[in-house]
């Protein structure tokens, strides 16, 4: 038996030539489209990589600024509360009511220090001491002065006063 010679027929030659040319054209189109897509993806990755790098740098700068601000804030604490203790009240037979009135009078004079920086108040310690010691408080027809025993500066300003009757 003999196989027919198809290579001599024009129809088959045109079919195989068309299939070969179509394969070449489709492969070329595939490579072009795929290459274009990959180029766009590569450009996107490059842009995102650059953006990530810039954002990391920005984040580092912000973290450094935050750390510096935290350090500055640690140094600049504010006075949030004032505690006043009157010593030797028993020596002058001062009642707890009178002691409370004197404490409130001193507090009234010092309340402007609330929300001031501890550092600035501590630098003016002598002025604060002299302001308390030079003031005379008059309650129930009696005059009282104070001598500052101790002052403790932190978020709570603690003052211990020794009472003196005039």
N, CA, C and O of each residue as an XYZ file, in Angstrom:
664
protein
N       0.812     -1.158      0.000
C       0.000      0.000      0.000
C       0.870      1.240      0.000
O       1.957      1.281      0.576
N       0.368      2.195     -0.638
C       1.162      3.389     -0.831
C       0.438      4.578     -0.223
O      -0.781      4.698     -0.347
N       1.223      5.499      0.468
C       0.650      6.705      1.061
C       0.601      7.755     -0.037
O       1.556      7.948     -0.790
N      -0.549      8.430     -0.103
C      -0.655      9.423     -1.182
C       0.303     10.584     -0.943
O       0.556     10.931      0.211
N       0.800     11.146     -1.909
C       1.731     12.260     -1.833
C       0.951     13.554     -1.692
O       0.428     14.092     -2.668
N       0.883     14.039     -0.475
C       0.106     15.240     -0.186
C       0.923     16.508     -0.397
O       0.371     17.597     -0.555
N       2.223     16.357     -0.398
C       3.035     17.552     -0.545
C       2.911     18.174     -1.920
O       3.357     19.304     -2.120
N       2.347     17.505     -2.832
C       2.181     18.047     -4.164
C       0.864     18.777     -4.306
O       0.691     19.534     -5.261
N      -0.064     18.582     -3.401
C      -1.356     19.247     -3.528
C      -1.271     20.644     -2.935
O      -0.690     20.829     -1.866
N      -1.835     21.612     -3.606
C      -1.787     23.011     -3.216
C      -2.572     23.275     -1.942
O      -2.144     24.078     -1.112
N      -3.694     22.625     -1.771
C      -4.522     22.869     -0.593
C      -3.747     22.551      0.689
O      -3.761     23.333      1.639
N      -3.093     21.432      0.709
C      -2.348     21.044      1.911
C      -1.137     21.935      2.116
O      -0.798     22.250      3.257
N      -0.505     22.332      1.092
C       0.651     23.219      1.217
C       0.221     24.569      1.802
O       0.874     25.115      2.691
N      -0.907     25.097      1.274
C      -1.409     26.372      1.804
C      -1.838     26.221      3.271
O      -1.600     27.125      4.072
N      -2.458     25.110      3.628
C      -2.878     24.891      5.016
C      -1.677     24.867      5.961
O      -1.693     25.541      6.991
N      -0.641     24.106      5.628
C       0.542     24.027      6.492
C       1.313     25.341      6.522
O       1.852     25.722      7.561
N       1.368     26.041      5.379
C       2.032     27.333      5.344
C       1.256     28.328      6.208
O       1.855     29.097      6.961
N      -0.091     28.315      6.099
C      -0.918     29.206      6.922
C      -0.783     28.892      8.405
O      -0.727     29.800      9.235
N      -0.730     27.581      8.744
C      -0.568     27.193     10.147
C       0.781     27.654     10.675
O       0.864     28.126     11.809
N       1.837     27.529      9.883
C       3.164     27.943     10.306
C       3.231     29.455     10.466
O       3.740     29.953     11.469
N       2.714     30.192      9.473
C       2.726     31.664      9.556
C       1.834     32.130     10.715
O       2.209     33.044     11.450
N       0.665     31.516     10.882
C      -0.223     31.860     12.013
C       0.446     31.585     13.353
O       0.318     32.377     14.286
N       1.152     30.478     13.450
C       1.884     30.164     14.688
C       2.951     31.196     14.981
O       3.116     31.623     16.124
N       3.681     31.602     13.937
C       4.732     32.617     14.113
C       4.117     33.955     14.524
O       4.617     34.614     15.436
N       3.029     34.361     13.851
C       2.376     35.637     14.169
C       1.792     35.593     15.584
O       1.945     36.544     16.350
N       1.114     34.470     15.931
C       0.520     34.395     17.273
C       1.608     34.367     18.356
O       1.433     34.957     19.422
N       2.718     33.693     18.090
C       3.820     33.667     19.051
C       4.417     35.058     19.204
O       4.738     35.472     20.318
N       4.570     35.781     18.110
C       5.094     37.150     18.153
C       4.141     38.052     18.938
O       4.585     38.841     19.773
N       2.824     37.942     18.674
C       1.845     38.740     19.415
C       1.872     38.372     20.902
O       1.806     39.257     21.755
N       1.969     37.086     21.217
C       2.034     36.669     22.608
C       3.255     37.267     23.298
O       3.148     37.797     24.404
N       4.407     37.184     22.652
C       5.623     37.738     23.253
C       5.511     39.261     23.435
O       5.956     39.796     24.451
N       4.924     39.950     22.463
C       4.769     41.405     22.557
C       3.832     41.775     23.709
O       4.165     42.626     24.534
N       2.662     41.134     23.763
C       1.681     41.451     24.807
C       2.236     41.068     26.183
O       2.128     41.842     27.134
N       2.812     39.909     26.284
C       3.384     39.458     27.556
C       4.545     40.365     27.975
O       4.673     40.705     29.151
N       5.384     40.752     27.025
C       6.500     41.661     27.321
C       5.998     43.026     27.794
O       6.543     43.602     28.736
N       4.958     43.536     27.138
C       4.383     44.819     27.536
C       3.802     44.725     28.950
O       3.995     45.620     29.773
N       3.096     43.641     29.214
C       2.518     43.437     30.539
C       3.614     43.340     31.603
O       3.520     43.972     32.655
N       4.644     42.555     31.329
C       5.735     42.415     32.284
C       6.476     43.733     32.486
O       6.904     44.037     33.600
N       6.633     44.516     31.421
C       7.284     45.826     31.559
C       6.460     46.742     32.454
O       7.017     47.462     33.283
N       5.143     46.721     32.296
C       4.277     47.536     33.148
C       4.374     47.066     34.600
O       4.436     47.883     35.519
N       4.386     45.749     34.803
C       4.507     45.217     36.155
C       5.868     45.566     36.772
O       5.954     45.904     37.953
N       6.917     45.483     35.967
C       8.257     45.827     36.448
C       8.310     47.284     36.864
O       8.892     47.617     37.896
N       7.708     48.153     36.070
C       7.687     49.587     36.385
C       6.878     49.829     37.669
O       7.261     50.656     38.497
N       5.778     49.117     37.829
C       4.964     49.237     39.039
C       5.757     48.805     40.270
O       5.709     49.466     41.307
N       6.487     47.693     40.152
C       7.298     47.208     41.263
C       8.397     48.215     41.598
O       8.669     48.456     42.774
N       9.025     48.801     40.592
C      10.066     49.806     40.835
C       9.478     51.011     41.558
O      10.064     51.514     42.516
N       8.318     51.473     41.096
C       7.672     52.625     41.738
C       7.295     52.306     43.182
O       7.516     53.122     44.076
N       6.730     51.126     43.411
C       6.336     50.756     44.769
C       7.549     50.573     45.675
O       7.499     50.926     46.853
N       8.623     50.033     45.143
C       9.847     49.876     45.922
C      10.387     51.235     46.344
O      10.805     51.411     47.488
N      10.379     52.191     45.428
C      10.839     53.542     45.740
C       9.926     54.198     46.778
O      10.399     54.863     47.700
N       8.629     54.005     46.620
C       7.675     54.572     47.581
C       7.860     53.952     48.964
O       7.795     54.656     49.972
N       8.087     52.653     49.017
C       8.331     51.978     50.291
C       9.595     52.514     50.938
O       9.625     52.755     52.145
N      10.638     52.702     50.142
C      11.898     53.237     50.670
C      11.683     54.629     51.251
O      12.169     54.933     52.340
N      10.952     55.479     50.522
C      10.685     56.836     51.015
C       9.831     56.811     52.275
O      10.076     57.584     53.202
N       8.834     55.936     52.322
C       7.982     55.844     53.508
C       8.754     55.334     54.720
O       8.506     55.770     55.844
N       9.690     54.412     54.495
C      10.523     53.932     55.601
C      11.405     55.055     56.125
O      11.568     55.208     57.336
N      11.977     55.842     55.213
C      12.782     56.982     55.644
C      11.929     57.982     56.429
O      12.355     58.496     57.463
N      10.738     58.246     55.935
C       9.826     59.177     56.604
C       9.427     58.635     57.981
O       9.358     59.387     58.953
N       9.167     57.339     58.055
C       8.806     56.722     59.339
C       9.965     56.825     60.323
O       9.750     57.088     61.507
N      11.190     56.620     59.847
C      12.357     56.740     60.719
C      12.501     58.165     61.236
O      12.798     58.378     62.412
N      12.292     59.134     60.361
C      12.383     60.537     60.775
C      11.310     60.849     61.807
O      11.582     61.519     62.804
N      10.087     60.365     61.574
C       9.001     60.613     62.523
C       9.271     59.932     63.864
O       8.976     60.498     64.917
N       9.827     58.724     63.832
C      10.161     58.047     65.081
C      11.243     58.795     65.852
O      11.174     58.904     67.076
N      12.240     59.309     65.137
C      13.286     60.088     65.791
C      12.703     61.361     66.398
O      13.059     61.731     67.517
N      11.806     62.036     65.668
C      11.153     63.235     66.197
C      10.330     62.901     67.429
O      10.326     63.650     68.406
N       9.629     61.764     67.375
C       8.808     61.342     68.515
C       9.683     61.087     69.733
O       9.327     61.473     70.846
N      10.818     60.441     69.530
C      11.724     60.167     70.642
C      12.283     61.463     71.221
O      12.402     61.599     72.439
N      12.628     62.420     70.349
C      13.127     63.707     70.832
C      12.058     64.447     71.626
O      12.346     65.026     72.673
N      10.819     64.428     71.125
C       9.725     65.087     71.846
C       9.458     64.419     73.185
O       9.176     65.092     74.176
N       9.548     63.093     73.214
C       9.362     62.380     74.480
C      10.435     62.775     75.487
O      10.145     62.968     76.668
N      11.668     62.895     75.021
C      12.752     63.312     75.904
C      12.520     64.736     76.401
O      12.726     65.020     77.581
N      12.095     65.629     75.514
C      11.820     67.005     75.917
C      10.665     67.060     76.906
O      10.707     67.823     77.871
N       9.634     66.254     76.668
C       8.486     66.239     77.570
C       8.844     65.674     78.937
O       8.283     66.090     79.951
N       9.773     64.731     78.964
C      10.224     64.227     80.253
C      10.900     65.336     81.048
O      10.776     65.411     82.271
N      11.612     66.188     80.334
C      12.295     67.283     80.999
C      11.336     68.407     81.356
O      11.621     69.194     82.259
N      10.230     68.497     80.681
C       9.293     69.587     80.904
C       7.974     69.066     81.463
O       6.920     69.226     80.847
N       8.043     68.450     82.616
C       6.833     67.999     83.283
C       6.112     69.214     83.856
O       6.740     70.228     84.161
N       4.815     69.111     84.000
C       4.042     70.218     84.545
C       3.515     69.856     85.926
O       3.324     68.686     86.258
N       3.289     70.888     86.711
C       2.739     70.703     88.047
C       1.245     70.472     87.903
O       0.532     71.295     87.329
N       0.776     69.353     88.426
C      -0.627     68.997     88.296
C      -1.377     69.119     89.617
O      -2.606     69.199     89.634
N      -0.638     69.132     90.719
C      -1.284     69.152     92.023
C      -0.361     69.851     93.011
O       0.862     69.784     92.889
N      -0.963     70.525     93.996
C      -0.198     71.192     95.046
C      -0.669     70.643     96.385
O      -1.853     70.713     96.717
N       0.276     70.095     97.153
C      -0.018     69.594     98.499
C       0.705     70.475     99.508
O       1.908     70.710     99.391
N      -0.025     70.951    100.485
C       0.541     71.829    101.503
C       0.351     71.153    102.848
O      -0.754     70.737    103.196
N       1.442     71.049    103.601
C       1.386     70.464    104.941
C       1.861     71.525    105.929
O       2.919     72.128    105.745
N       1.082     71.745    106.966
C       1.433     72.717    108.002
C       1.948     71.947    109.205
O       1.246     71.104    109.763
N       3.185     72.244    109.602
C       3.828     71.577    110.723
C       3.657     72.427    111.986
O       3.406     73.629    111.898
N       3.789     71.815    113.130
C       3.749     72.452    114.451
C       2.450     73.203    114.715
O       2.457     74.229    115.395
N       1.340     72.705    114.190
C       0.048     73.330    114.463
C      -0.355     73.114    115.914
O      -1.068     73.938    116.486
N       0.088     72.024    116.514
C      -0.255     71.733    117.903
C       0.409     72.714    118.860
O      -0.114     72.990    119.940
N       1.536     73.225    118.470
C       2.288     74.150    119.315
C       1.485     75.412    119.613
O       1.585     75.966    120.708
N       0.690     75.869    118.650
C      -0.102     77.082    118.812
C      -1.582     76.755    119.058
O      -2.430     77.642    118.966
N      -1.892     75.524    119.362
C      -3.262     75.068    119.611
C      -4.205     75.451    118.458
O      -5.273     76.023    118.676
N      -3.791     75.128    117.250
C      -4.585     75.441    116.060
C      -5.491     74.255    115.766
O      -5.043     73.110    115.698
N      -6.760     74.549    115.596
C      -7.738     73.500    115.309
C      -7.596     73.032    113.862
O      -6.961     73.680    113.030
N      -8.201     71.906    113.603
C      -8.120     71.374    112.233
C      -8.861     72.283    111.250
O      -8.473     72.380    110.086
N      -9.923     72.949    111.710
C     -10.639     73.884    110.846
C      -9.762     75.072    110.476
O      -9.706     75.466    109.311
N      -9.082     75.639    111.458
C      -8.188     76.766    111.202
C      -7.013     76.331    110.334
O      -6.564     77.072    109.459
N      -6.527     75.132    110.585
C      -5.429     74.582    109.768
C      -5.869     74.445    108.315
O      -5.108     74.760    107.399
N      -7.097     73.975    108.106
C      -7.631     73.843    106.747
C      -7.806     75.208    106.095
O      -7.542     75.355    104.901
N      -8.247     76.209    106.851
C      -8.401     77.560    106.305
C      -7.050     78.135    105.899
O      -6.930     78.765    104.849
N      -6.049     77.922    106.721
C      -4.700     78.403    106.383
C      -4.147     77.678    105.156
O      -3.518     78.290    104.292
N      -4.388     76.377    105.092
C      -3.933     75.599    103.932
C      -4.598     76.105    102.656
O      -3.941     76.243    101.625
N      -5.886     76.377    102.722
C      -6.594     76.900    101.553
C      -6.111     78.286    101.168
O      -6.041     78.606     99.981
N      -5.778     79.113    102.147
C      -5.277     80.463    101.850
C      -3.930     80.389    101.124
O      -3.686     81.119    100.164
N      -3.070     79.500    101.598
C      -1.766     79.332    100.931
C      -1.975     78.738     99.539
O      -1.334     79.160     98.577
N      -2.879     77.750     99.436
C      -3.168     77.129     98.139
C      -3.693     78.164     97.144
O      -3.334     78.149     95.966
N      -4.542     79.053     97.633
C      -5.107     80.099     96.770
C      -3.997     80.985     96.192
O      -4.077     81.426     95.045
N      -2.970     81.237     96.997
C      -1.839     82.044     96.518
C      -0.949     81.282     95.542
O      -0.270     81.890     94.715
N      -0.952     79.960     95.635
C      -0.047     79.155     94.802
C      -0.718     78.482     93.615
O      -0.035     77.865     92.798
N      -2.023     78.583     93.501
C      -2.714     77.834     92.445
C      -2.352     78.300     91.033
O      -2.590     77.579     90.063
N      -1.784     79.494     90.912
C      -1.357     79.940     89.578
C      -0.180     79.108     89.050
O       0.147     79.173     87.865
N       0.453     78.324     89.938
C       1.578     77.478     89.521
C       1.118     76.190     88.828
O       1.920     75.496     88.203
N      -0.162     75.881     88.940
C      -0.669     74.677     88.278
C      -0.462     74.795     86.775
O      -0.657     75.860     86.190
N      -0.071     73.711     86.172
C       0.192     73.575     84.732
C       1.387     74.392     84.262
O       1.548     74.616     83.062
N       2.231     74.842     85.198
C       3.517     75.431     84.829
C       4.556     74.315     84.806
O       4.397     73.293     85.473
N       5.604     74.515     84.046
C       6.653     73.504     83.974
C       7.391     73.420     85.301
O       7.698     74.436     85.924
N       7.666     72.205     85.714
C       8.362     71.972     86.971
C       9.717     72.665     86.953
O      10.155     73.234     87.953
N      10.359     72.608     85.819
C      11.687     73.200     85.693
C      11.659     74.704     85.950
O      12.519     75.225     86.661
N      10.685     75.403     85.380
C      10.626     76.853     85.563
C      10.249     77.223     86.992
O      10.746     78.219     87.519
N       9.382     76.442     87.627
C       9.014     76.716     89.017
C      10.207     76.439     89.930
O      10.453     77.187     90.876
N      10.942     75.373     89.650
C      12.103     75.025     90.468
C      13.193     76.083     90.357
O      13.901     76.342     91.330
N      13.335     76.688     89.200
C      14.335     77.747     89.040
C      13.973     78.976     89.864
O      14.858     79.736     90.257
N      12.705     79.177     90.126
C      12.246     80.319     90.909
C      11.892     79.910     92.335
O      10.962     80.454     92.932
N      12.617     78.976     92.860
C      12.350     78.445     94.197
C      12.472     79.532     95.264
O      11.657     79.585     96.185
N      13.466     80.385     95.153
C      13.680     81.441     96.138
C      12.520     82.438     96.137
O      12.085     82.901     97.191
N      12.030     82.759     94.949
C      10.903     83.688     94.845
C       9.663     83.061     95.472
O       8.910     83.734     96.177
N       9.455     81.786     95.217
C       8.324     81.078     95.791
C       8.426     81.049     97.315
O       7.439     81.286     98.012
N       9.608     80.762     97.822
C       9.821     80.716     99.269
C       9.577     82.076     99.904
O       8.878     82.181    100.912
N      10.152     83.117     99.314
C       9.973     84.450     99.892
C       8.526     84.923     99.781
O       8.054     85.653    100.653
N       7.818     84.527     98.735
C       6.413     84.913     98.591
C       5.574     84.304     99.702
O       4.663     84.951    100.219
N       5.874     83.071    100.071
C       5.123     82.424    101.148
C       5.524     83.004    102.507
O       4.665     83.268    103.349
N       6.828     83.201    102.719
C       7.300     83.656    104.033
C       6.966     85.112    104.304
O       6.802     85.486    105.465
N       6.860     85.942    103.285
C       6.616     87.366    103.496
C       5.140     87.719    103.563
O       4.792     88.862    103.860
N       4.292     86.783    103.300
C       2.862     87.057    103.327
C       2.314     86.767    104.716
O       2.687     85.781    105.353
N       1.434     87.631    105.172
C       0.764     87.449    106.453
C      -0.679     87.059    106.175
O      -1.383     87.732    105.422
N      -1.107     85.970    106.790
C      -2.465     85.481    106.609
C      -3.266     85.816    107.864
O      -2.860     85.477    108.975
N      -4.393     86.476    107.682
C      -5.220     86.869    108.820
C      -6.522     86.076    108.790
O      -7.311     86.162    107.849
N      -6.718     85.297    109.859
C      -7.919     84.483    109.995
C      -8.386     84.601    111.452
O      -7.605     84.384    112.378
N      -9.643     84.940    111.642
C     -10.247     85.067    112.980
C      -9.470     86.031    113.867
O      -9.163     85.699    115.012
N      -9.155     87.189    113.373
C      -8.454     88.244    114.115
C      -7.073     87.823    114.600
O      -6.538     88.424    115.531
N      -6.506     86.829    114.001
C      -5.140     86.420    114.326
C      -4.325     86.431    113.045
O      -4.832     86.110    111.970
N      -3.073     86.798    113.167
C      -2.197     86.850    112.006
C      -1.190     85.706    112.084
O      -0.633     85.404    113.139
N      -0.986     85.097    110.949
C      -0.090     83.954    110.868
C       0.892     84.169    109.722
O       0.535     84.697    108.669
N       2.109     83.759    109.942
C       3.118     83.725    108.877
C       3.678     82.310    108.852
O       3.483     81.520    109.776
N       4.372     82.022    107.774
C       4.908     80.672    107.602
C       6.386     80.741    107.265
O       6.855     81.702    106.654
N       7.101     79.725    107.666
C       8.483     79.512    107.246
C       8.492     78.225    106.431
O       7.954     77.204    106.859
N       9.092     78.281    105.281
C       9.118     77.110    104.395
C      10.178     76.139    104.912
O      11.356     76.477    105.025
N       9.730     74.931    105.219
C      10.639     73.900    105.713
C      11.239     73.131    104.540
O      12.459     73.061    104.394
N      10.369     72.554    103.699
C      10.842     71.819    102.521
C       9.893     72.072    101.343
O       8.698     72.319    101.509
N      10.477     71.998    100.167
C       9.698     72.071     98.926
C      10.172     70.915     98.048
O      11.371     70.729     97.837
N       9.227     70.154     97.549
C       9.534     69.034     96.661
C       8.846     69.289     95.325
O       7.628     69.455     95.262
N       9.645     69.318     94.254
C       9.132     69.618     92.916
C       9.006     68.347     92.098
O       9.984     67.627     91.896
N       7.830     68.081     91.642
C       7.558     67.048     90.643
C       6.183     67.370     90.090
O       5.760     68.524     90.160
N       5.472     66.400     89.547
C       4.134     66.711     89.047
C       3.228     67.140     90.190
O       2.219     67.812     89.975
N       3.592     66.748     91.408
C       2.907     67.227     92.609
C       3.892     68.117     93.348
O       4.970     67.665     93.735
N       3.534     69.366     93.544
C       4.356     70.305     94.301
C       4.000     70.134     95.771
O       2.880     70.437     96.181
N       4.948     69.651     96.561
C       4.707     69.406     97.976
C       5.489     70.425     98.787
O       6.699     70.576     98.619
N       4.782     71.124     99.671
C       5.394     72.174    100.492
C       5.062     71.888    101.948
O       3.905     71.670    102.305
N       6.100     71.891    102.786
C       5.895     71.766    104.222
C       6.201     73.118    104.840
O       7.275     73.687    104.646
N       5.222     73.619    105.593
C       5.333     74.950    106.182
C       5.330     74.847    107.706
O       4.614     74.042    108.299
N       6.160     75.694    108.312
C       6.155     75.813    109.762
C       5.375     77.066    110.087
O       5.653     78.132    109.538
N       4.401     76.951    110.974
C       3.535     78.073    111.275
C       4.161     78.951    112.361
O       4.824     78.466    113.277
N       3.930     80.243    112.227
C       4.371     81.218    113.227
C       3.249     82.199    113.447
O       2.679     82.734    112.496
N       2.938     82.428    114.681
C       1.879     83.387    115.004
C       2.541     84.737    115.296
O       3.571     84.802    115.967
N       1.932     85.817    114.780
C       2.481     87.151    115.028
C       1.954     87.717    116.296
O       2.307     88.836    116.668
